[in-house]
Amino acid sequence: MPAAMWIVHALGAALAGLSLRLSFVWLFPYYESGDTPVYEAMASNWLAHGVFGLRVAGRIEPVDIRTPGYPAFLAAVYSLFGPSATTVMIAQTIVDLATCFLVAAIAWTIAPRPWRRRAALTALWLSALCPFTANYAATILSETLATFMTAAVLLLLVGGDARGPGLARLFAAGFVSGVGALVRPETPLVLVAQWLGTGVGRGRGGVPAKQERPRTRMRVASAVMAAGLVLPLAPWTVRNWVEIHRFDPLARRYADLPSEYAPDGFYAWTATWLWRFEDVERLVWSLDEQPMHVEDVPGSAFDSMEERERLRTLFEGYDRTTRMTAEVDAGFAEIARERTARRPWRTLLTIPALRALTLWLTPRVDMLPVADGFLPVAGQWENDPQGYCLLAGFTLLDVLYIAVALAGAWAARARPGARLLVAFIAVRTAFLAGFALTPEPRYVVECFPAVIALGAQLGYLRERRPS
C-alpha cells in the first residue's frame, strides 16, 4: 500500500474514532457509577486543600482506598479547564484515540514485515470503531487511562530485536507499569505475562540459548522490570505509611477506611457461588449501604435448607445496622470454608471459569440504553424491544471481536510478540476470575489492545514462519 494511501486511511480511522467517542460524550454521558463521585471528590480535595482524601466525619482525611493516578488526571484537567465532567470526557477521548495508535503500533510490530502496514491499519480501524473501549471515554472512570497505560507497556515489551526487549525496554516497561498501577492496580499483570508467557530468559525465537545462561538472564531481566515498577510506586507507599500508618503500595482490596471493617468472610462466601453480574448489582453493591435478605441470593448460594437458614440469620444480624460486623463476617467465613471443603473444585475452578465467561461475554455497554439482560426473553422484549436489539447486537459484536482475536492468535502463534499478548489476556482473565472481588465486565477493557492487535493478524493465516 502506498504511503499516501496509508496516511489517508489512518486519518479516516482517526476521524471515525473521534466522531464515535464524541457521540458517546454528547449523547450518552454516564455519571451513575459509584466510583465516579469518589474520584471527583478526591481530585477536588487535592486541588482545594492539598489533601488526597475524602470528607470523613466532617473533616477531610487522607485515604488510600484508591490509587492516585486517575484522581491526578482529573485534577490536572480541572486545574486547566475547570471542574467540568464534559471536559474530562473530551480529554479522555484524546487519550483513547492515542491508544488506538498504540494498538496499531503493536500490530505493526508483531506482524511479518511485508504485512505490517496492513496489520497496523486493520488494528487502527478495529480500535477506532470499537464501542467497548470508546464508550468509556464518556464516563468518569479510570478505564480509558488504564487502557492507554496497558497498551504502552505492551508496545514496549513486543518491541526490540530478535532476542526480544532489551534491558532498557524492560526497565521502561516496568516503570510505565508502575505509573499504570497508580491508575489501575492490576496493570503490572503485563509484566507477569512477560515473565510467564514469553520467558524473559529465552534466546532467539523463544528457544533457550545455552551460551546466554537463560536463568541468569531471566533473573537480571526480572530485577530490571521490578526496579522500574517500584520506582513510581515508592512515593505512594511512603505516603500511605507516614500519613495513614498502613503499608499499601497499591490500594485497599476492600476500599475500606481505617475505621471500617474489611469483610473477608463475606467475599470468601460470594467466591463460592457468585459469577453473574446481576448478582453483583443486586447483592454485593448493597454491602454497608442497604439491607440484604436471603431471598436476594440464588439457590446456588447455599447447599441445603439448613445452610439457607444460617444465611438468613446472618443477614438479619447485618440488617440491624446495615454494616458488616466481625461477628457476622465470621459466620459467612465459616460457611465459605464448609462449602469449599465440601466441593473444592466448585470454588477453585467452576466459579472462576463461569466468572471468566461473564467477563468476556457480557458486552461492556451497560451505560448505553440497552436492555438489562436477555432473560426472560418475552419480558425483556416487551419492556424494551429496542434496548433488547441493541444488547443482542453488541453481544454479537463482542463475540466477533473475540473470535477474530482467537483466529489472529492462531495465525501469529509462531511470533513471540503474539504469544505475549495471549499470555497477558490469559493472566489478566485468570486474575480477575479467581482473585477479584466481583466479575465486573469493565475490568477486561484493558485487554482490548491485545485483543485487537491479535485480530489484526487474521489476514495472514497462511503465514507459517516468522520473517
C-alpha positions in Angstrom: 0.0 0.0 0.0 1.5 3.4 -1.0 2.4 5.7 1.9 -0.1 8.4 0.8 -2.9 5.9 0.9 -1.8 4.6 4.3 -1.9 8.2 5.6 -5.4 8.7 4.2 -6.7 5.5 5.8 -5.0 6.5 9.2 -6.7 9.9 9.1 -10.0 8.3 8.2 -9.8 5.9 11.1 -8.9 8.8 13.5 -11.8 10.9 12.3 -14.2 8.0 12.6 -12.9 7.2 16.1 -13.2 10.8 17.1 -16.8 11.0 15.9 -17.7 7.8 17.7 -16.3 9.0 21.0 -17.7 12.5 20.8 -21.1 10.9 20.0 -20.9 9.0 23.3 -19.9 12.1 25.1 -22.7 14.2 23.8 -25.5 11.6 23.6 -24.7 9.1 26.4 -22.5 10.6 29.1 -22.6 8.3 32.2 -22.4 9.6 35.7 -24.1 6.8 37.7 -21.1 4.7 38.7 -20.5 4.5 42.4 -16.8 5.2 41.8 -17.4 8.5 39.9 -18.2 10.7 43.0 -15.2 9.1 44.9 -12.8 10.1 42.1 -14.3 13.5 41.7 -14.1 14.2 45.5 -10.5 13.1 45.7 -9.5 15.3 42.8 -11.3 18.3 44.1 -10.0 17.9 47.7 -6.5 17.5 46.3 -6.8 20.8 44.4 -8.6 22.8 47.0 -7.0 21.5 50.2 -3.8 19.8 49.1 -5.0 16.5 50.6 -5.6 13.3 48.7 -8.6 12.3 50.7 -12.3 12.3 51.4 -14.5 14.0 53.9 -14.9 11.7 56.9 -17.0 12.8 59.9 -16.9 16.4 58.8 -13.1 16.5 58.1 -11.1 15.8 55.0 -8.9 12.8 55.9 -6.1 11.2 53.9 -7.2 7.9 52.4 -5.8 5.1 50.4 -8.9 3.4 49.1 -8.0 4.4 45.5 -4.6 4.8 43.9 -3.9 8.5 43.0 -3.3 8.2 39.2 -6.8 8.8 37.9 -7.7 11.5 40.5 -4.4 13.2 39.5 -5.6 13.1 35.8 -8.9 14.7 36.9 -7.1 17.3 39.0 -4.9 18.2 36.0 -8.0 18.7 33.8 -9.8 20.6 36.5 -6.8 22.9 37.1 -6.5 23.7 33.4 -10.2 23.9 32.3 -12.3 24.0 35.5 -14.3 21.2 37.1 -16.2 20.1 34.1 -17.2 16.4 33.5 -17.6 17.1 29.8 -14.1 18.5 29.6 -12.7 15.4 31.3 -14.6 13.2 28.8 -13.1 15.2 25.8 -9.7 14.7 27.3 -10.3 11.0 27.6 -11.4 11.0 24.0 -8.0 12.3 23.0 -6.3 9.7 25.3 -8.4 6.9 23.8 -7.5 7.9 20.2 -3.9 7.8 21.2 -4.5 4.3 22.5 -5.8 3.4 19.0 -2.4 4.4 17.5 -0.5 2.4 20.2 -2.6 -0.6 19.3 -1.7 -0.1 15.6 1.9 0.1 16.6 1.6 -3.2 18.5 0.0 -4.9 15.5 2.8 -3.4 13.2 5.5 -4.8 15.5 4.3 -8.4 15.7 3.2 -8.8 12.0 5.5 -10.2 9.4 7.5 -7.4 7.7 5.6 -7.5 4.3 2.3 -7.2 6.1 3.0 -4.6 8.7 1.2 -1.6 7.2 -2.0 -3.6 6.6 -1.9 -5.1 10.1 -1.4 -1.6 11.6 -4.3 -0.2 9.6 -6.6 -3.1 10.4 -5.8 -2.6 14.1 -6.3 1.1 13.9 -9.8 0.7 12.3 -10.8 -2.0 14.8 -9.7 0.2 17.7 -11.2 3.4 16.4 -14.6 1.7 15.9 -14.6 -0.5 19.0 -17.6 0.6 21.1 -16.4 -1.4 24.1 -13.5 0.9 24.7 -14.9 4.1 23.1 -17.9 4.4 25.4 -15.7 4.6 28.5 -14.4 8.0 27.2 -17.9 9.2 28.2 -17.6 8.2 31.9 -15.7 9.5 34.9 -13.9 6.1 35.4 -10.3 5.0 35.1 -10.7 2.5 32.2 -9.7 4.9 29.4 -6.5 6.0 31.0 -5.7 2.5 32.3 -6.1 1.0 28.8 -3.7 3.6 27.4 -1.1 2.7 30.0 -1.5 -1.0 29.3 -1.1 -0.5 25.6 2.1 1.5 26.2 3.5 -1.3 28.3 2.6 -4.0 25.7 4.2 -1.9 22.9 7.5 -1.7 24.9 7.5 -5.4 25.5 6.7 -6.6 22.0 9.4 -4.4 20.6 13.2 -4.9 20.5 15.4 -7.1 18.4 15.1 -10.8 17.5 16.0 -11.7 21.1 13.2 -9.7 22.5 13.1 -6.5 24.5 16.5 -5.3 25.8 17.1 -4.2 29.4 16.3 -0.6 28.7 12.9 -1.6 27.3 12.3 -3.9 30.2 13.1 -1.1 32.7 10.8 1.3 30.8 8.1 -1.3 30.7 8.4 -1.8 34.5 8.3 2.0 35.1 5.2 2.5 32.9 3.6 -0.4 34.6 4.3 1.3 37.9 2.7 4.5 36.7 -0.2 2.4 35.3 -0.6 0.7 38.7 -1.3 4.1 40.2 -4.3 4.3 37.8 -5.4 0.6 38.0 -3.6 -1.7 40.4 -3.7 -4.7 38.1 -1.6 -3.0 35.4 1.7 -4.9 36.4 0.0 -8.1 35.3 1.5 -7.3 31.9 5.0 -7.9 33.5 3.7 -11.2 34.9 2.6 -12.2 31.4 6.0 -11.3 30.0 7.7 -13.4 32.6 5.4 -16.4 32.3 4.3 -16.2 28.7 7.5 -15.4 26.7 10.2 -16.2 29.2 12.5 -13.2 29.5 15.4 -15.6 29.7 14.9 -17.2 26.3 17.1 -16.8 23.3 16.3 -16.1 19.7 12.8 -17.1 18.6 12.0 -18.1 22.2 14.4 -21.1 22.2 16.8 -21.2 25.2 20.4 -20.5 24.2 23.0 -22.2 26.3 25.6 -19.5 25.7 23.3 -16.9 27.2 22.7 -18.7 30.5 19.0 -18.3 30.4 18.4 -18.5 34.1 20.9 -15.6 34.8 19.3 -13.6 32.0 15.8 -14.2 33.5 16.9 -13.0 36.9 18.6 -9.9 35.5 15.6 -9.1 33.4 13.1 -9.7 36.2 15.2 -7.5 38.5 15.3 -4.7 35.9 11.5 -4.8 35.4 11.0 -4.9 39.2 13.2 -1.9 39.7 11.3 0.1 37.1 8.0 -1.0 38.7 9.0 0.0 42.3 10.2 3.5 41.3 6.9 5.2 40.7 5.2 3.2 43.5 7.6 4.2 46.2 6.4 7.7 46.9 2.8 6.5 47.2 3.8 3.7 49.5 5.8 6.0 51.8 2.9 8.5 51.8 0.5 5.8 53.0 2.9 4.6 55.7 3.5 8.2 57.0 0.0 9.6 56.8 -2.2 6.6 57.3 0.1 4.2 59.0 -0.7 1.4 56.6 1.7 -0.4 54.2 -0.3 -0.1 51.0 1.9 0.0 47.8 -1.3 0.0 45.8 -4.9 0.4 47.0 -7.0 -1.3 49.7 -8.6 -4.5 48.5 -11.9 -3.7 50.1 -11.7 0.0 49.7 -12.0 0.3 53.5 -11.2 3.3 55.5 -9.0 2.9 58.7 -12.2 2.9 60.8 -14.0 0.4 58.7 -14.2 -3.4 58.8 -12.8 -5.4 55.9 -15.3 -8.1 55.1 -13.0 -11.0 54.2 -15.6 -13.7 55.2 -18.4 -12.2 53.2 -16.3 -12.1 50.0 -15.0 -15.6 50.7 -18.6 -16.8 50.7 -19.5 -15.0 47.5 -16.4 -16.6 45.9 -18.1 -20.0 46.3 -21.1 -19.1 44.1 -21.2 -15.6 42.6 -20.5 -15.4 38.9 -23.4 -13.4 37.3 -23.1 -9.7 37.1 -26.7 -9.1 38.0 -26.0 -10.7 41.4 -23.2 -8.2 41.9 -25.6 -5.3 41.3 -28.3 -6.8 43.5 -26.3 -8.0 46.4 -22.6 -7.1 46.7 -23.0 -3.4 45.9 -25.6 -3.2 48.7 -23.0 -4.1 51.3 -22.7 -1.4 54.0 -25.3 0.6 52.1 -28.7 -1.2 52.1 -30.4 -4.2 53.8 -29.9 -7.6 52.3 -32.1 -10.7 52.6 -31.6 -14.4 51.9 -34.3 -14.1 49.3 -31.9 -11.9 47.3 -29.4 -14.8 46.7 -29.9 -17.6 44.1 -30.2 -21.2 45.1 -26.6 -21.8 44.2 -25.5 -19.7 47.2 -26.5 -22.5 49.6 -26.3 -26.3 49.6 -29.1 -27.1 51.9 -32.1 -25.6 53.7 -30.1 -25.7 56.9 -27.4 -23.6 55.3 -30.1 -21.2 53.9 -31.4 -20.6 57.4 -27.9 -19.9 58.7 -27.6 -17.3 55.9 -31.0 -15.8 56.9 -29.7 -15.4 60.5 -26.5 -13.7 59.3 -28.4 -11.3 57.0 -30.8 -10.4 59.9 -27.8 -9.7 62.0 -26.3 -7.5 59.3 -29.7 -5.7 58.7 -29.8 -4.4 62.2 -27.1 -1.8 61.4 -26.6 -2.4 57.6 -22.9 -2.5 58.5 -20.8 -5.7 58.3 -19.5 -6.7 61.8 -16.8 -9.1 62.7 -19.3 -11.5 64.2 -21.5 -11.6 61.1 -18.5 -11.8 58.8 -17.1 -14.7 60.8 -20.4 -16.6 60.1 -20.0 -16.0 56.3 -16.4 -17.2 56.5 -17.4 -20.4 58.3 -20.0 -21.2 55.6 -17.4 -20.4 52.9 -14.9 -22.8 54.4 -17.6 -25.5 54.7 -18.7 -25.1 51.1 -15.1 -25.1 49.8 -14.3 -28.2 51.8 -17.4 -29.9 50.5 -16.9 -29.1 46.9 -13.4 -27.6 46.4 -13.4 -27.7 42.6 -16.5 -25.5 42.6 -14.7 -22.7 44.4 -11.3 -23.2 42.8 -12.3 -23.9 39.2 -16.1 -23.9 38.3 -17.0 -20.5 39.7 -13.8 -18.8 38.3 -14.5 -20.3 34.9 -18.1 -19.0 34.9 -16.8 -15.6 36.1 -14.4 -15.6 33.1 -17.4 -16.2 30.8 -19.2 -13.3 32.4 -16.2 -11.0 32.0 -15.9 -11.7 28.3 -19.4 -12.5 27.0 -21.1 -9.5 28.7 -20.7 -6.5 26.4 -19.3 -3.6 28.3 -22.2 -1.2 27.3 -24.3 -1.0 30.5 -24.0 2.8 30.3 -25.8 2.8 27.0 -29.6 2.4 26.6 -29.7 -1.4 26.3 -31.9 -4.0 28.0 -31.0 -5.2 31.4 -30.5 -8.8 30.2 -31.6 -11.5 27.8 -33.8 -13.5 30.2 -36.7 -13.8 30.3 -36.9 -13.2 26.6 -40.6 -12.3 26.5 -40.4 -10.0 29.4 -37.3 -8.2 28.3 -38.6 -7.8 24.7 -41.9 -6.5 26.0 -40.3 -3.9 28.3 -37.7 -2.6 25.8 -37.6 -4.1 22.3 -35.1 -1.5 21.0 -32.8 -2.0 24.0 -33.0 -5.7 23.6 -32.0 -5.5 20.0 -29.1 -3.2 20.9 -27.9 -5.6 23.6 -28.1 -8.5 21.2 -26.2 -6.6 18.5 -23.4 -5.5 21.0 -23.2 -9.1 22.3 -22.7 -10.5 18.8 -20.1 -7.8 18.1 -18.3 -8.7 21.3 -18.2 -12.4 20.2 -17.0 -11.3 16.8 -14.1 -9.4 18.3 -13.1 -12.4 20.5 -13.4 -14.8 17.6 -11.2 -12.7 15.3 -8.7 -12.3 18.1 -8.6 -16.1 18.6 -8.1 -16.7 14.9 -5.4 -14.0 14.7 -3.6 -15.5 17.7 -3.5 -18.8 15.9 -2.2 -17.2 12.7 0.6 -15.4 14.6 1.3 -18.3 17.1 4.9 -18.5 15.9 5.7 -14.9 16.8 6.9 -14.1 20.3 5.0 -10.8 20.5 1.7 -12.5 19.8 2.5 -15.1 22.5 3.0 -12.2 24.9 -0.4 -10.8 24.0 -2.1 -14.2 24.5 -0.3 -14.6 27.8 -1.4 -11.2 29.0 -5.1 -11.9 28.2 -4.9 -15.3 29.9 -3.1 -13.9 33.0 -5.4 -11.0 33.5 -8.5 -13.1 32.9 -7.3 -15.7 35.4 -6.6 -13.0 38.0 -9.9 -11.3 37.6 -11.9 -14.5 37.6 -10.0 -16.0 40.5 -9.0 -13.2 42.8 -11.1 -10.1 42.0 -14.0 -9.5 44.4 -16.6 -9.2 41.7 -16.8 -10.2 38.0 -17.3 -6.7 36.5 -17.0 -6.9 32.7 -15.4 -3.5 32.5 -12.3 -5.0 34.1 -11.3 -6.6 30.8 -11.4 -3.4 28.8 -7.7 -3.2 29.4 -7.3 -6.4 27.4 -8.7 -5.0 24.2 -5.4 -3.5 22.9 -4.1 -7.1 22.9 -7.4 -8.5 21.5 -7.4 -6.0 18.6 -3.7 -6.3 17.8 -4.2 -10.1 17.6 -7.3 -9.7 15.5 -5.3 -7.6 13.0 -3.1 -10.7 12.3 -6.0 -12.7 10.9 -5.3 -11.8 7.3 -2.0 -13.6 7.5 -3.4 -17.1 8.5 -1.2 -18.7 5.9 2.0 -17.2 7.4 3.8 -20.2 8.9 7.3 -18.9 9.7 8.3 -15.6 11.4 10.1 -13.2 9.0 
